[in-house]
Amino acid sequence: MVNLPRNQVVNFSEIPTMQLDSYDRQYVAVINQQKEREVWVNCECRGKYDTDSYKYRLVDADDGGDCYFRVKVNLDKHKYHSLSVNGEA
């Protein structure tokens, strides 16, 4: 798993875009410890894994490269955090 440092500046013009419609997405709404609303988003390549598993359990993967990534979105602060893209085994 690759985690970006918190204060790293990202030049999005140098990053390839992702076609989100090619991913199965799982959204989990939570209230964090600071009583703020968050949505946890897990994404995996459509058709690569068990296609129904995301409907019944939290998706997690140890590898998978860009076929698996996740991010947490804080709705109250209008910010995201904990963005991670898995590596290849």
Backbone hydrogen bonds in HBPLUS format (Angstrom, degrees):
<---DONOR---> <-ACCEPTOR-->    atom                        ^
c    i                          cat <-CA-CA->   ^        H-A-AA   ^      H-
h    n   atom  resd res      DA  || num        DHA   H-A  angle D-A-AA Bond
n    s   type  num  typ     dist DA aas  dist angle  dist       angle   num
A0002-VAL N   A0085-VAL O   3.12 MM  83  5.67 158.7  2.16 140.3 146.5     1
A0008-GLN N   A0005-PRO O   3.32 MM   3  5.49 169.4  2.34 114.1 115.1     2
A0014-GLU N   A0011-ASN O   3.07 MM   3  5.79 160.9  2.11 119.7 125.3     3
A0015-ILE N   A0012-PHE O   3.27 MM   3  5.10 161.4  2.30 100.0 105.5     4
A0022-SER N   A0019-GLN O   2.92 MM   3  5.73 165.7  1.94 126.1 130.5     5
A0023-TYR N   A0020-LEU O   3.10 MM   3  5.46 158.6  2.15 118.8 119.4     6
A0046-ARG N   A0022-SER O   2.91 MM  24  5.64 172.1  1.91 145.1 142.6     7
A0024-ASP N   A0044-GLU O   2.76 MM  20  5.43 154.8  1.82 175.5 169.0     8
A0044-GLU N   A0024-ASP O   3.03 MM  20  5.43 157.0  2.09 150.9 158.3     9
A0026-GLN N   A0042-ASN O   2.81 MM  16  5.07 152.4  1.89 153.5 159.7    10
A0042-ASN N   A0026-GLN O   2.96 MM  16  5.07 160.1  2.00 144.4 151.0    11
A0028-VAL N   A0040-TRP O   2.91 MM  12  5.04 151.5  1.99 144.3 152.4    12
A0040-TRP N   A0028-VAL O   2.82 MM  12  5.04 167.1  1.83 146.1 147.8    13
A0030-VAL N   A0038-GLU O   2.90 MM   8  5.33 167.7  1.91 151.9 154.3    14
A0038-GLU N   A0030-VAL O   2.94 MM   8  5.33 168.1  1.95 154.5 154.0    15
A0032-ASN N   A0036-GLU O   2.90 MM   4  5.44 160.3  1.94 158.0 157.8    16
A0035-LYS N   A0032-ASN O   2.91 MM   3  5.22 154.9  1.98 118.5 120.9    17
A0075-LEU N   A0037-ARG O   2.86 MM  38  5.52 142.0  2.00 141.1 152.6    18
A0039-VAL N   A0073-VAL O   2.85 MM  34  5.18 151.7  1.93 144.4 154.0    19
A0073-VAL N   A0039-VAL O   2.84 MM  34  5.18 165.7  1.86 148.4 153.3    20
A0041-VAL N   A0071-VAL O   2.81 MM  30  5.34 174.5  1.81 175.1 175.8    21
A0071-VAL N   A0041-VAL O   2.97 MM  30  5.34 149.8  2.06 147.1 155.8    22
A0043-CYS N   A0069-PHE O   2.84 MM  26  5.39 159.8  1.88 175.4 174.0    23
A0069-PHE N   A0043-CYS O   3.01 MM  26  5.39 154.9  2.08 143.1 150.0    24
A0045-CYS N   A0067-CYS O   2.90 MM  22  4.76 142.2  2.04 129.3 134.4    25
A0048-LYS N   A0045-CYS O   3.34 MM   3  5.69 167.3  2.36 122.4 125.5    26
A0053-SER N   A0050-ASP O   3.34 MM   3  5.67 152.2  2.42 108.7 116.2    27
A0055-LYS N   A0052-ASP O   3.03 MM   3  5.57 156.3  2.09 116.6 123.9    28
A0056-TYR N   A0053-SER O   3.15 MM   3  5.64 154.6  2.22 113.8 120.4    29
A0057-ARG N   A0053-SER O   3.21 MM   4  6.26 140.8  2.37 159.3 169.9    30
A0067-CYS N   A0064-GLY O   2.97 MM   3  5.28 154.2  2.04 133.2 135.2    31
A0065-GLY N   A0087-GLY O   3.00 MM  22  4.29 156.1  2.06 116.9 110.5    32
A0068-TYR N   A0065-GLY O   3.26 MM   3  6.17 157.9  2.31 123.5 125.0    33
A0086-ASN N   A0068-TYR O   3.16 MM  18  5.93 169.4  2.17 159.7 163.0    34
A0070-ARG N   A0084-SER O   2.97 MM  14  5.57 155.7  2.03 155.6 163.5    35
A0084-SER N   A0070-ARG O   2.95 MM  14  5.57 159.0  1.99 156.1 159.5    36
A0072-LYS N   A0081-HIS O   2.93 MM   9  5.35 162.9  1.96 175.2 170.8    37
A0081-HIS N   A0072-LYS O   2.80 MM   9  5.35 156.1  1.86 155.4 161.8    38
A0074-ASN N   A0079-LYS O   2.70 MM   5  5.36 161.8  1.73 170.4 176.8    39
A0078-HIS N   A0074-ASN O   2.94 MM   4  5.71 122.5  2.28 137.7 152.0    40
A0079-LYS N   A0074-ASN O   3.29 MM   5  5.36 147.4  2.41 140.1 147.1    41
